[in-house]
Structures are given as structure tokens and as C-alpha cells.
Amino acid sequence: MDVTRRDVARGIASAAAASAFAHPSLAQGAARIVVIGGGFGGASCARALRQLDPKLQVTLLEPNQVFTACPFSNEVIAGLRELPMQQFTYDRIAASGVTVAAQAATKIDSLARTVTLADGNSLAYDRLVLAPGIDLRFDALPGYDEAAAAKMPHAWKAGEQTILLRKQIEAMADGGTVVLAVPAAPLRCPPAPYERASLIAHYLKNRKPRSKVLILDAKDGFSQQKLFEAAWKELYPGMIERIALSQGGRVTSVDAVTNTIVTDFGNYTADVASVIPPQKAGRIADIAGVADNTGWCPIDPVSFVSKLVPNVHVIGDACIAGQLPKSASAAHAQGKACAAAVVNILSGKPPETPRLTGACYNTVEPGYAFSLSGVYLPKDGQFAEVESATSPVDAPREERRREAERADNWFKTITVDIFG
């Protein structure tokens, strides 16, 4: 079944609208909700909670006073966008009645329902929402640790690493090779490494045309592969090479001193190396006990309640969510749907089945983008995709231009909805 882009935008803006219901009056008075993590999922949830019931006492814990968004950060790497365009404060969220505390959580007592903060104080909660995002598994790739990341930036958390990778590419001599190491799934925003390769190639094509991009990939296939490969053939012939898993592309170790990346079948010395390591749920998930031995968090897809710890909801990239991708639009939709579930639970009603809609846009050069969108419903304990739409491979350039405009509008819409 086809999903129009207008449907996608409307779905993102109102992920919980399909289960709309009157704002309940909480029998126990002003319930206390603590949300940990101020990214697309946590910030959306905190704001939606207050919108659904202004009586709720909602506290958002986020140690960073400025949020730096990952979507469109590949354009910063390629010099097409400046980092401040990715950055947002929590001022409007605070103005909506949410208590925003620039604190990290250090301990969670699920029996006492308390969260201990970095400053030693604690907060009591009736329901806890965790939106921890991802952490990088520096223990999973021999030779790659935080010190190595200063030489071979992952740039998988937008900010300082984004600028570091950009400066390295700008300083590279013409004729150099940029190597991207891509891990196996699951990972945040699965198509993003290939968008990164595309936009770096765009920069090199215009500034250092004898240079190349090499992708060392721990997967054989990837999201929207045909679209990317068609774009590379059209826009960057001979500039982007990808070595897949079956061809020996899986990275087994790195040497940051020599900028060497080791794979199953050979070693590669990069002029610039962007190494994206395997990932897991953010650290607070381990502290809370909501992550299983995969490193990710199993949840009930109707209520977003952890399958491991009672009265704790988990949303966003940290979840085991079936076919629902780890993306900003998915986290945003989950945040709103989780807020609706929390309000229902507090009022003694069962959560209604969420219908989540999301979209992923990929830009391969300015004015050239394509997208993947979907609708997701709970099924067999996870989320299943029930509708989807992908940009056609043979679309004319004018459609690619319109997709680029829609991508810009999507980013503006979602960030205004959360932070504006």
C-alpha cells in the first residue's frame, strides 16, 4: 500500500493520534514522571506528557544543555551546513511546564522508584521513561577506543566528532582515500553511513577530484542499496568503492597510530578514517537493568514498558523494536505514543495500540535525495511494518530535487515540534 509524503509528515507530527482519547483525570493527583534522555525520543515524550495532561509533574534529565541532532550532520561533515544549525536548547520544553534538569542519572532503584543524580540528590517517580539513545561499544573492535576515536573519528554522535572528521577531510591532500568502516546491524540510522560516503564524495569531487571513498562493510546488503548505488554511478563514477561482508569487508581491528584498518582479507591504510564501531543501548539502560545480553532493551510494543523491569518505559534507539528502524522519526513517534500509554496507565486504562509512522531521508548531493517511509504496528511482541513506500530507482532528477526539499521540511518540522 502506498504511503504519501503528506501522510508521513502528518503521521510523524501525531504518532499517537490514532489512539486519541480524552485527557484523563488522575485519581492519585499529580503523578511524577521522570524522563531520562533529551534526544528525539525523550524530549518528544516529555513535551507530549504535559500536552496530554498539564497536571503531570514531568522532569526531563539531560546533562547536555544543548542538543546536537544527528540527522543532516553528514552535511556538516561535507561542508554543506554548519554545526549550529544542528543545535537546539531545551528552553521551549521548559516553558511548556517540564522541569529540565542538566543532570546525569547515576542509579535507578526500581523497587523504591527513585533516580539518583550525579550531584547526589534523588528524584522519586511514579513512572520512568528511558530514552538513552546509543553508546559505542569501544570494547567490540580491537584497537578502537576513545583515544583512537580522536584519530579515526566515528562522528556517530553529532558534535565535536563531526567537526573533527570535517577538518581531517579538508586537510587531506588531493588523491587521498577516505575509508569508512561500517558495522553489522543493529545500528543507529542504518542508511547514514552510505549518505556519509555520498556527501564526502560530493566534497571531494568539487575540491579534491583525484580522491576516493572506500567503504568497508560488515554487511552484504543495506537499506536503499539500489538507490545509493544508482546515485553513485550517476554522480560519482569511480569515486566510491564498497567492499561487502562476503568480499572481505568486515573490519576486525584498527591501528590508530598508522591509520590502518584490518579486515578478514586485507589491510587498508587510510588518509582519513571514519570508524563506526558496533553499538548498544546507552549506559543508563545497563544501570537500570533494562538491557538484555544483546545490549539492547526488550519492550512491550503497546506500552513501551520494559520486559525486564516494571514501571519503566524505554523508547528510541535503545529499544528492540522489530522492523521499526533506529531513527529520529521513529524515536519521535515512540516518544509521543509512549506519553499516551503512560497517561492511560496512570488513569487505570489499558494503553491503546500505537500506530507509528516514520520516514528516513538520504541526501547524496545538494538537491538530490530519496526516502523510505513506513507504518508500524505491534505484532508478536515487536513492531511490524504494515505499509511502506520507497523512492523509485528511476525517478527523474526533478523528483530527487523535490525529495531534497521534503527532507529539509521534515527536519524543520520535527525539530520545531520538539524544541521550537
Salt bridges, closest charged atoms under 4 A:
ASP7 OD1 - ARG10 NH2 2.58
ASP53 OD1 - LYS55 NZ 3.17
GLU82 OE2 - ARG166 NH2 3.06
ASP126 OD2 - ARG32 NE 3.24
ASP135 OD1 - LYS157 NZ 3.05
GLU170 OE2 - ARG166 NE 3.22
ASP174 OD2 - ARG210 NE 3.55
ASP217 OD1 - LYS219 NZ 3.06
ASP217 OD2 - ARG242 NE 2.95
GLU234 OE2 - ARG397 NH1 2.93
ASP264 OD1 - ARG250 NH2 2.96
ASP286 OD2 - LYS280 NZ 3.93
ASP317 OD2 - ARG188 NE 2.80
GLU365 OE2 - ARG397 NH2 2.81
GLU387 OE2 - ARG355 NH2 3.05
GLU398 OE2 - ARG401 NH2 2.24
GLU398 OE2 - ARG402 NH1 3.53
GLU399 OE1 - ARG402 NH2 2.92
GLU399 OE2 - ARG406 NH2 2.52
GLU403 OE1 - ARG5 NE 3.54
GLU403 OE1 - ARG406 NE 3.35
GLU405 OE2 - ARG401 NH1 2.31
ASP417 OD2 - HIS332 NE2 2.82
ASP417 OD2 - LYS336 NZ 2.97
